[in-house]
Amino acid sequence: MKSTGMKIFNAMLLLITFIDAISTASADKQTYIVRMDKTKITNTYNSLANSKPWHQAVLDSLADDISTQEATPPELLYSYETAFFGFAAKLSLKQLESLKKMDGFMSAVPDKMLSLHTTRSPLFLGLQGKKGLWGSSNLKSDVIIGVVDSGIWPEHALKPLPIVYGRTAGDSGAEYCFPHSLNPKLVKGKIVICEQGGFMRPVERGEQVKLAGGAGMLIMTPEGEDLTTDAHVLPAAMLGALASKAVLKYMNSTKAPKASIIFEGTTYVNFKRKAQNVTVTYKRTVTNVGIPRSTYKVSVEVPKGVSVTVRPKVLSFNKLNEEVTYKVSFTGLSRKKTVASSSFGSLVWVSGKFRVRSPIAVTWK
């Protein structure tokens, strides 16, 4: 009986050890959003209707790799093909490092829980009662709001302003823009540099900068060039590792460093109040990340108060990552009636089902 009891005890101990090993292996895994290069799909999977089999094959190859074999193999959660090409998967750190070495890998961002900006969308958007769009019967239906990006409002572009960082912005922790670390006397009206670190999201750092009176924020990334996008509460720009090093070098070599924040995606034009027949021209460069051989034609929604000319009206690409330059000119028109201080439109390059849109914002001051 004693021998049988000991065997049962040993069996239970072995089972507990096995379960503990599985739990430890599962705890080591994290969900990542992985971006892959679509042009690297092999001929075996290129003819399939969707890319999920290829994504699964990529993860299966990690499971077959002896150097990364673990108790639990990588798990494919979702395949992305429309606005983003890649997949979501549960990976261990060892599996992630192996994936980074594979041909076609572009970036991997840890999935994380995000907090809501609001639980009352109508109130958040200023849609109350019969005011604004809410009260316009022809505008409040059949409208889907996908992303509300306050960054394209003209007043959010910043002219050159002084930069503050670390001890020049506040006390210990100011380099990360931690709560209560920024000194309003040092920060007010300036652009603040914030390092990534701790458990704060970029948006939360921006909130601290705004509370301290800062006019804008630059977020430095310690490594990597694949940047995320957030809806910030003030003008902000995320810097990759190379740009972060360049900014720090500039800060350390200049007595009175300054910076400005402009929107490459948004064409921002500022006219004087009485400007007529005044032309402003901008040069823009676009990069082909779609079909290697493709042609795009321009379509313009013209803002009120100006005329818009785009040259050339057709852009042709012969290969991926090819860059093509175009010019867009704005001419102020004579206005007999008083109009709003701002007007908006857009410039869209169209090729089949692909549409590349740049908002246009025009102001008169």
ZIHUVEN-V55386 format. One record per residue. N is the residue number from 1. RES is the residue in three letters. PSI is psi in whole degrees, -180 to 180 (999 if undefined). Layout:
N & RES & PSI
N & RES & PSI
This chain:
1 & MET & -39
2 & LYS & -38
3 & SER & -41
4 & THR & -43
5 & GLY & -38
6 & MET & -39
7 & LYS & -42
8 & ILE & -42
9 & PHE & -45
10 & ASN & -38
11 & ALA & -42
12 & MET & -40
13 & LEU & -41
14 & LEU & -41
15 & LEU & -43
16 & ILE & -42
17 & THR & -41
18 & PHE & -45
19 & ILE & -41
20 & ASP & -38
21 & ALA & -41
22 & ILE & -42
23 & SER & -41
24 & THR & -42
25 & ALA & -40
26 & SER & -37
27 & ALA & -26
28 & ASP & -18
29 & LYS & 151
30 & GLN & 152
31 & THR & 131
32 & TYR & 145
33 & ILE & 113
34 & VAL & 128
35 & ARG & 129
36 & MET & 157
37 & ASP & 114
38 & LYS & -27
39 & THR & -10
40 & LYS & 2
41 & ILE & 131
42 & THR & 161
43 & ASN & -27
44 & THR & -34
45 & TYR & -6
46 & ASN & -27
47 & SER & -3
48 & LEU & 156
49 & ALA & -30
50 & ASN & 169
51 & SER & 2
52 & LYS & -42
53 & PRO & -38
54 & TRP & -42
55 & HIS & -42
56 & GLN & -39
57 & ALA & -37
58 & VAL & -45
59 & LEU & -35
60 & ASP & -36
61 & SER & -30
62 & LEU & -39
63 & ALA & -31
64 & ASP & -16
65 & ASP & 117
66 & ILE & -35
67 & SER & -18
68 & THR & 11
69 & GLN & 132
70 & GLU & 175
71 & ALA & -37
72 & THR & 125
73 & PRO & 165
74 & PRO & 146
75 & GLU & 122
76 & LEU & 125
77 & LEU & -38
78 & TYR & 146
79 & SER & 135
80 & TYR & 136
81 & GLU & -12
82 & THR & -82
83 & ALA & -11
84 & PHE & 135
85 & PHE & 120
86 & GLY & -152
87 & PHE & 164
88 & ALA & 135
89 & ALA & 153
90 & LYS & 123
91 & LEU & 150
92 & SER & 168
93 & LEU & -38
94 & LYS & -42
95 & GLN & -37
96 & LEU & -44
97 & GLU & -37
98 & SER & -40
99 & LEU & -38
100 & LYS & -24
101 & LYS & -7
102 & MET & 146
103 & ASP & 124
104 & GLY & -17
105 & PHE & 135
106 & MET & -47
107 & SER & 160
108 & ALA & 124
109 & VAL & 126
110 & PRO & 134
111 & ASP & 141
112 & LYS & 156
113 & MET & 130
114 & LEU & 149
115 & SER & 148
116 & LEU & 144
117 & HIS & -29
118 & THR & 154
119 & THR & 2
120 & ARG & 79
121 & SER & -45
122 & PRO & -44
123 & LEU & -41
124 & PHE & -34
125 & LEU & 2
126 & GLY & 26
127 & LEU & 93
128 & GLN & 136
129 & GLY & -130
130 & LYS & 18
131 & LYS & 149
132 & GLY & -147
133 & LEU & -29
134 & TRP & -33
135 & GLY & -3
136 & SER & 110
137 & SER & -28
138 & ASN & 2
139 & LEU & -17
140 & LYS & -1
141 & SER & 160
142 & ASP & 35
143 & VAL & 126
144 & ILE & 121
145 & ILE & 110
146 & GLY & -59
147 & VAL & 126
148 & VAL & 107
149 & ASP & 101
150 & SER & -9
151 & GLY & -20
152 & ILE & 2
153 & TRP & 133
154 & PRO & -39
155 & GLU & -10
156 & HIS & -6
157 & ALA & 142
158 & LEU & 133
159 & LYS & 170
160 & PRO & 125
161 & LEU & 157
162 & PRO & 146
163 & ILE & 138
164 & VAL & 149
165 & TYR & 137
166 & GLY & -127
167 & ARG & -23
168 & THR & -7
169 & ALA & -15
170 & GLY & -149
171 & ASP & -166
172 & SER & 132
173 & GLY & -5
174 & ALA & -26
175 & GLU & -23
176 & TYR & -2
177 & CYS & 41
178 & PHE & 157
179 & PRO & 135
180 & HIS & 10
181 & SER & -21
182 & LEU & 137
183 & ASN & 114
184 & PRO & -33
185 & LYS & -29
186 & LEU & -23
187 & VAL & -29
188 & LYS & 127
189 & GLY & 12
190 & LYS & 168
191 & ILE & 127
192 & VAL & 133
193 & ILE & 129
194 & CYS & 128
195 & GLU & 152
196 & GLN & 137
197 & GLY & 159
198 & GLY & -157
199 & PHE & 20
200 & MET & 142
201 & ARG & 156
202 & PRO & -39
203 & VAL & -39
204 & GLU & -35
205 & ARG & -41
206 & GLY & -36
207 & GLU & -38
208 & GLN & -39
209 & VAL & -43
210 & LYS & -41
211 & LEU & -32
212 & ALA & -2
213 & GLY & 9
214 & GLY & 149
215 & ALA & -23
216 & GLY & 177
217 & MET & 140
218 & LEU & 126
219 & ILE & 120
220 & MET & 136
221 & THR & 126
222 & PRO & -32
223 & GLU & 151
224 & GLY & 157
225 & GLU & -3
226 & ASP & 110
227 & LEU & 150
228 & THR & 165
229 & THR & 132
230 & ASP & 156
231 & ALA & 98
232 & HIS & 162
233 & VAL & -2
234 & LEU & 167
235 & PRO & 128
236 & ALA & 154
237 & ALA & 135
238 & MET & 129
239 & LEU & 136
240 & GLY & 178
241 & ALA & -43
242 & LEU & -45
243 & ALA & -36
244 & SER & -44
245 & LYS & -39
246 & ALA & -41
247 & VAL & -43
248 & LEU & -39
249 & LYS & -42
250 & TYR & -43
251 & MET & -43
252 & ASN & -14
253 & SER & 4
254 & THR & 135
255 & LYS & -39
256 & ALA & 73
257 & PRO & 143
258 & LYS & 160
259 & ALA & 159
260 & SER & 155
261 & ILE & 120
262 & ILE & 166
263 & PHE & 112
264 & GLU & -37
265 & GLY & -34
266 & THR & 129
267 & THR & 109
268 & TYR & 120
269 & VAL & 135
270 & ASN & 116
271 & PHE & 154
272 & LYS & 156
273 & ARG & -41
274 & LYS & 16
275 & ALA & 122
276 & GLN & 137
277 & ASN & 20
278 & VAL & 128
279 & THR & 133
280 & VAL & 129
281 & THR & 136
282 & TYR & 143
283 & LYS & 129
284 & ARG & 146
285 & THR & 131
286 & VAL & 151
287 & THR & 135
288 & ASN & 114
289 & VAL & 12
290 & GLY & -121
291 & ILE & 134
292 & PRO & -55
293 & ARG & 109
294 & SER & 158
295 & THR & 132
296 & TYR & 135
297 & LYS & 144
298 & VAL & 144
299 & SER & 130
300 & VAL & 128
301 & GLU & 106
302 & VAL & 128
303 & PRO & 150
304 & LYS & 139
305 & GLY & -4
306 & VAL & 163
307 & SER & 149
308 & VAL & 132
309 & THR & 130
310 & VAL & 129
311 & ARG & 126
312 & PRO & 167
313 & LYS & -10
314 & VAL & 131
315 & LEU & 130
316 & SER & 135
317 & PHE & 146
318 & ASN & -13
319 & LYS & 165
320 & LEU & 147
321 & ASN & 11
322 & GLU & 139
323 & GLU & 136
324 & VAL & 140
325 & THR & 142
326 & TYR & 165
327 & LYS & 140
328 & VAL & 127
329 & SER & 140
330 & PHE & 130
331 & THR & 125
332 & GLY & 132
333 & LEU & 157
334 & SER & 139
335 & ARG & 117
336 & LYS & -31
337 & LYS & 153
338 & THR & 130
339 & VAL & 172
340 & ALA & 157
341 & SER & -12
342 & SER & 147
343 & SER & 157
344 & PHE & 155
345 & GLY & -158
346 & SER & 158
347 & LEU & 122
348 & VAL & 128
349 & TRP & 125
350 & VAL & 131
351 & SER & 100
352 & GLY & -123
353 & LYS & -4
354 & PHE & 135
355 & ARG & 124
356 & VAL & 111
357 & ARG & 135
358 & SER & 119
359 & PRO & 151
360 & ILE & 130
361 & ALA & 126
362 & VAL & 133
363 & THR & 153
364 & TRP & 128
365 & LYS & 999
